[in-house]
């Protein structure tokens, strides 16, 4: 065929397919292959069995092939079969192959007639096959049976499309000869995905079952309903032959005899039959691979580059070498330390663009979540004033005080400082949880060694837990230190002289500039469907207002909401909603937006909600406080009956407390991240770099600890196998592309008939009849009446036809070894039928008397 080098590439492509399938990766190379499509019971499986020469495919009525069967035929001196899902097992008995296909099909699809897109990979080694890769697909059907889904036709069509839409896939369209070819589903679907006909090869089966007196000669000659690559006819075993265990070799011999003896096919017998089909497919596949080599080469190179780095660490790998285990342990621990530090400190390589993790999340806890927790414990104005008045009255006792007591200030401040403990401890817990998540994330790279990963995670997590308690002790100590001495001489403290002139509102306004933008981003306004439904807007939060726009260009403003007297409130998300919700409402019980008392704003994640809440806090919008009902009804007259002097004292202490607590909060917000970083995070990094290795050595036997997982060993083997297969393929492609020749693609044909209405059945003409030339009457298949015929001719069909005889050679009907095909007569003459054998030959020199049949005398051959 001139493509010997290409034949070597087909087994290599099979090897690539196995390599990708076995490691669970999808083969993105679109390797060249041949897909067999056709209707149910069209004879697809029989054609494949004829290729192999063995009975190995399931048989039955209805849909039998229910999973794609990737059949890889490999020419070999020994005959056996292998399944990809049964590695290492060789099937010599092909009945066992059939049972294994049935069992594997039922394992995935069930015992009835369900289908699955998961392929079965079967490789057959035999001296009787040529190198081929074929895919046997389920036959197209119209009606669901058994427990098949009602959309079985759609499912099968989708499965077929997965294979035949790829430009690298040749299509073997199988159609039985005893049906109308123009109605062929196989040719119709092939036309849809291959309109140019470059990849479609037609196969006509069941030629021996056509009605008597008809044949498919015009189709097989590609004259009627033509295809660009033409048709090949085959004759499979009948159901009676299959039930009778007729040998496939005998069936192939019968097929050969059928084509040689049939008057309509004998002149094309050399281009018909299973052996010719197998040879043609081999040649077409190798030529098709040749055409797809440039694209295949570039994809192979990209695959090799993607595997290069990972394979580098597997080269010269010896699993049982103790030196390698020690070296691997050191490398793994060092890499774990580097990865942990990169996760905490940040790194430019391998940046996660979908989620916050590690140091970025801890930073958010420090500067968004923790300040929010601090402000959540903001004093409730009514409750705080009541506490201050009680403190003043209790300090004065039975006397009426003339001056504001500083002891009341200290009592209220200390009570508020104690409340700082809860948010501080919660901040430590959040950081601990994120540190543990970071440790687990970094130990993922130790998955090759399960025991090492488990021990590393246990040791580091235990250490982090130990540092947790010490950090909490230190933070509580900081708060106790604040409680131990109230420093009213602090430079930022307003003092008694300015206390009456300051208000909490003024302090809040000084935090940010009036027009400073605090945050921008997308939020969803939850509104009932009756009022327009939920919509996404672009929000801009400043120190004085919250505005939202149609989009981020900020040109079309929808609304601007002043922040005066607004507060935040948590809202439970809806039953069908996946978003996190919070609300803004007015403390004056007025409508906030249109006729809504509160606006519900939604984010995709809780982290976004927390971040927005922290931004609102910077703008002076605080969360709502839950008020105990008992306090309101306990002594409602206490706050109302306050005399003017007591009210001035309460206001003064109120401002003093607010000033001092602001100073402490500022100090705590600054010290908390520093304390956690020093006592927990930096300490954990130092432990991993300096002490983790010693703990691992003391944990047990290093040999067992460095035992790699079976999955990793298998993955390494598969990765190396695929890598070497890819490299080998690149080398082979480089040699083949310059040393092979390719058969040109046949010219286009008019195949518009496939898309048109069905034409009359192609097998409607009498057998052996051809369209005669208009200039002469029809001829009869018989002896050539060129020179005068001999007196004693032999039978006209005494020997097998040899259609390749040179055109100028004279054929003598009297020669029993001639076997030539009769020539078309040059004049309207008919000859008598051939005489029986046994009559002696005409003596040399005897006169020749031509015999002419009058038009009224019919020929026996008619």
CORHU-V91020 format. One record per residue. N is the residue number from 0. PSI is psi in whole degrees, -180 to 180 (999 if undefined). Layout:
# CORHU-V91020
<<N/PSI> <N/PSI>>
This chain:
# CORHU-V91020
<<0/-10> <1/6> <2/38> <3/-40> <4/-37> <5/-32> <6/-31> <7/-21> <8/-27> <9/-48> <10/-32> <11/-38> <12/-37> <13/-40> <14/-40> <15/-41> <16/-45> <17/-40> <18/-43> <19/-42> <20/-39> <21/-25> <22/8> <23/15> <24/148> <25/138> <26/100> <27/5> <28/-16> <29/61> <30/141> <31/136> <32/176> <33/124> <34/132> <35/116> <36/153> <37/172> <38/172> <39/141> <40/30> <41/-12> <42/17> <43/-50> <44/-35> <45/-37> <46/-43> <47/-40> <48/-36> <49/-35> <50/-47> <51/-31> <52/19> <53/152> <54/111> <55/-2> <56/146> <57/147> <58/159> <59/-177> <60/159> <61/-150> <62/115> <63/-47> <64/108> <65/-2> <66/146> <67/132> <68/109> <69/105> <70/114> <71/114> <72/128> <73/124> <74/124> <75/160> <76/-26> <77/144> <78/118> <79/173> <80/153> <81/143> <82/145> <83/-32> <84/-3> <85/67> <86/138> <87/-11> <88/126> <89/127> <90/114> <91/-35> <92/118> <93/-13> <94/-36> <95/-32> <96/-45> <97/-44> <98/-38> <99/-38> <100/-44> <101/-43> <102/-43> <103/-34> <104/-47> <105/-29> <106/-34> <107/-40> <108/-11> <109/171> <110/-7> <111/-132> <112/27> <113/161> <114/164> <115/148> <116/-5> <117/121> <118/159> <119/125> <120/118> <121/130> <122/128> <123/123> <124/129> <125/148> <126/-11> <127/3> <128/157> <129/159> <130/117> <131/154> <132/113> <133/154> <134/115> <135/116> <136/156> <137/145> <138/146> <139/135> <140/165> <141/-28> <142/135> <143/139> <144/157> <145/-138> <146/23> <147/146> <148/158> <149/-22> <150/35> <151/-37> <152/-43> <153/-40> <154/-46> <155/-40> <156/-41> <157/-40> <158/-44> <159/-41> <160/-31> <161/-32> <162/-50> <163/-12> <164/-17> <165/135> <166/-19> <167/1> <168/121> <169/148> <170/121> <171/99> <172/109> <173/126> <174/131> <175/145> <176/-19> <177/18> <178/168> <179/118> <180/-32> <181/-18> <182/12> <183/121> <184/-36> <185/-45> <186/-32> <187/-48> <188/-33> <189/-40> <190/-35> <191/-42> <192/-16> <193/68> <194/-27> <195/-10> <196/19> <197/-23> <198/2> <199/130> <200/125> <201/139> <202/126> <203/120> <204/172> <205/39> <206/-26> <207/-6> <208/11> <209/158> <210/145> <211/135> <212/0> <213/158> <214/179> <215/33> <216/-47> <217/-32> <218/-47> <219/-27> <220/1> <221/30> <222/-40> <223/129> <224/62> <225/153> <226/153> <227/-41> <228/3> <229/-173> <230/154> <231/129> <232/143> <233/157> <234/113> <235/173> <236/144> <237/170> <238/-33> <239/-40> <240/-39> <241/-45> <242/-33> <243/9> <244/42> <245/132> <246/139> <247/-32> <248/-41> <249/-36> <250/-37> <251/-38> <252/-41> <253/-37> <254/-43> <255/-44> <256/-38> <257/-47> <258/-34> <259/-32> <260/-18> <261/126> <262/-24> <263/-17> <264/-8> <265/-31> <266/-16> <267/21> <268/-32> <269/-15> <270/14> <271/165> <272/162> <273/-44> <274/-41> <275/-38> <276/-44> <277/-43> <278/-41> <279/-44> <280/-41> <281/-44> <282/-42> <283/-40> <284/-43> <285/-40> <286/-37> <287/-39> <288/-40> <289/-43> <290/-32> <291/6> <292/-44> <293/-48> <294/-38> <295/-39> <296/-44> <297/-38> <298/-39> <299/-42> <300/-40> <301/-36> <302/-41> <303/-42> <304/-38> <305/-27> <306/-14> <307/-49> <308/-41> <309/-35> <310/-26> <311/-38> <312/-11> <313/-13> <314/145> <315/40> <316/126> <317/110> <318/-35> <319/6> <320/118> <321/-34> <322/-42> <323/-39> <324/-43> <325/-44> <326/-42> <327/-38> <328/-47> <329/-44> <330/-41> <331/-44> <332/-43> <333/-44> <334/-38> <335/-43> <336/-42> <337/-45> <338/-41> <339/-43> <340/-38> <341/-38> <342/-35> <343/-49> <344/-19> <345/149> <346/154> <347/-17> <348/144> <349/55> <350/131> <351/119> <352/6> <353/-30> <354/155> <355/141> <356/164> <357/-131> <358/-35> <359/-39> <360/-37> <361/-38> <362/-40> <363/-38> <364/-43> <365/-47> <366/-5> <367/-53> <368/-46> <369/-46> <370/-35> <371/-41> <372/-35> <373/-44> <374/-25> <375/-26> <376/18> <377/146> <378/143> <379/126> <380/-47> <381/-45> <382/-41> <383/-44> <384/-37> <385/-44> <386/-40> <387/-44> <388/-40> <389/-43> <390/-44> <391/-47> <392/-43> <393/-33> <394/-39> <395/-28> <396/-132> <397/-12> <398/157> <399/116> <400/139> <401/-25> <402/160> <403/122> <404/130> <405/-20> <406/-33> <407/-39> <408/-47> <409/-40> <410/-43> <411/-41> <412/-45> <413/-38> <414/-37> <415/-34> <416/-36> <417/-32> <418/-15> <419/-21> <420/-43> <421/-51> <422/-32> <423/-45> <424/-36> <425/-37> <426/-42> <427/-41> <428/-40> <429/-41> <430/-39> <431/-46> <432/-40> <433/-34> <434/-43> <435/-40> <436/-37> <437/-41> <438/-44> <439/-39> <440/-40> <441/-28> <442/-6> <443/-31> <444/-12> <445/12> <446/-20> <447/-25> <448/93> <449/-43> <450/-39> <451/-43> <452/-45> <453/-45> <454/-43> <455/-47> <456/-40> <457/-47> <458/-48> <459/-40> <460/-41> <461/-43> <462/-43> <463/-39> <464/-38> <465/-42> <466/-24> <467/-50> <468/-40> <469/-37> <470/-42> <471/-39> <472/-42> <473/-40> <474/-43> <475/-34> <476/-39> <477/-43> <478/-39> <479/-37> <480/-42> <481/-37> <482/-26> <483/-24> <484/121> <485/108> <486/92> <487/1> <488/11> <489/143> <490/-28> <491/-5> <492/135> <493/-26> <494/167> <495/-28> <496/-37> <497/-3> <498/-37> <499/-14> <500/-4> <501/149> <502/161> <503/-31> <504/-40> <505/-40> <506/-41> <507/-40> <508/-24> <509/-11> <510/-39> <511/157> <512/149> <513/-40> <514/9> <515/130> <516/121> <517/-39> <518/147> <519/150> <520/170> <521/136> <522/156> <523/128> <524/118> <525/112> <526/145> <527/155> <528/-33> <529/-24> <530/16> <531/-18> <532/170> <533/144> <534/151> <535/135> <536/162> <537/114> <538/143> <539/118> <540/123> <541/-176> <542/-16> <543/-19> <544/164> <545/117> <546/151> <547/145> <548/168> <549/-41> <550/-178> <551/-7> <552/-18> <553/39> <554/-39> <555/97> <556/131> <557/-39> <558/153> <559/125> <560/117> <561/149> <562/-1> <563/131> <564/30> <565/150> <566/165> <567/152> <568/138> <569/143> <570/135> <571/137> <572/154> <573/164> <574/-40> <575/1> <576/144> <577/0> <578/156> <579/137> <580/142> <581/165> <582/155> <583/131> <584/167> <585/136> <586/-9> <587/10> <588/34> <589/164> <590/137> <591/-42> <592/117> <593/-123> <594/23> <595/132> <596/-22> <597/153> <598/125> <599/122> <600/137> <601/143> <602/164> <603/-31> <604/156> <605/-31> <606/-38> <607/-38> <608/-47> <609/-39> <610/-42> <611/-39> <612/-42> <613/-36> <614/-40> <615/-35> <616/-41> <617/-30> <618/-1> <619/15> <620/112> <621/162> <622/156> <623/147> <624/140> <625/124> <626/125> <627/130> <628/-27> <629/-32> <630/-32> <631/-31> <632/-3> <633/-59> <634/75> <635/-17> <636/-8> <637/-45> <638/-26> <639/-36> <640/17> <641/130> <642/162> <643/-39> <644/-45> <645/-36> <646/-39> <647/-39> <648/-41> <649/-41> <650/-37> <651/-48> <652/-34> <653/-45> <654/-37> <655/-44> <656/-44> <657/-40> <658/-46> <659/-40> <660/-34> <661/-39> <662/-45> <663/-43> <664/-41> <665/-41> <666/-42> <667/-41> <668/-29> <669/-39> <670/-31> <671/-53> <672/-38> <673/-43> <674/-46> <675/-42> <676/-44> <677/-50> <678/-22> <679/-60> <680/-53> <681/-36> <682/-39> <683/-39> <684/-43> <685/-39> <686/-44> <687/-40> <688/-33> <689/-31> <690/-18> <691/-43> <692/-42> <693/-40> <694/-39> <695/-40> <696/-35> <697/-8> <698/-20> <699/-164> <700/123> <701/-29> <702/-48> <703/-31> <704/-31> <705/19> <706/124> <707/155> <708/150> <709/-36> <710/-39> <711/-40> <712/-43> <713/-41> <714/-39> <715/-45> <716/-44> <717/-38> <718/-45> <719/-41> <720/-44> <721/-40> <722/-48> <723/-35> <724/-41> <725/-44> <726/-43> <727/-39> <728/-41> <729/-42> <730/-46> <731/-41> <732/-39> <733/-37> <734/-41> <735/-40> <736/-19> <737/-5> <738/-4> <739/160> <740/158> <741/138> <742/129> <743/152> <744/139> <745/154> <746/159> <747/153> <748/166> <749/97> <750/28> <751/-13> <752/-25> <753/-38> <754/-9> <755/-178> <756/153> <757/135> <758/171> <759/153> <760/134> <761/-19> <762/51> <763/-2> <764/158> <765/150> <766/146> <767/9> <768/137> <769/160> <770/116> <771/155> <772/148> <773/-16> <774/-4> <775/155> <776/164> <777/149> <778/163> <779/142> <780/104> <781/-167> <782/151> <783/122> <784/38> <785/-88> <786/164> <787/133> <788/155> <789/161> <790/-33> <791/73> <792/157> <793/172> <794/144> <795/-33> <796/46> <797/-24> <798/169> <799/144> <800/145> <801/92> <802/-4> <803/16> <804/140> <805/142> <806/-30> <807/-3> <808/140> <809/134> <810/131> <811/118> <812/-22> <813/-12> <814/112> <815/-18> <816/0> <817/-56> <818/22> <819/158> <820/133> <821/145> <822/159> <823/129> <824/153> <825/-2> <826/159> <827/75> <828/149> <829/149> <830/155> <831/163> <832/159> <833/142> <834/157> <835/156> <836/160> <837/-22> <838/133> <839/156> <840/158> <841/132> <842/149> <843/137> <844/-6> <845/147> <846/148> <847/126> <848/108> <849/141> <850/124> <851/133> <852/127> <853/156> <854/-28> <855/-8> <856/112> <857/149> <858/148> <859/-28> <860/-17> <861/999>>
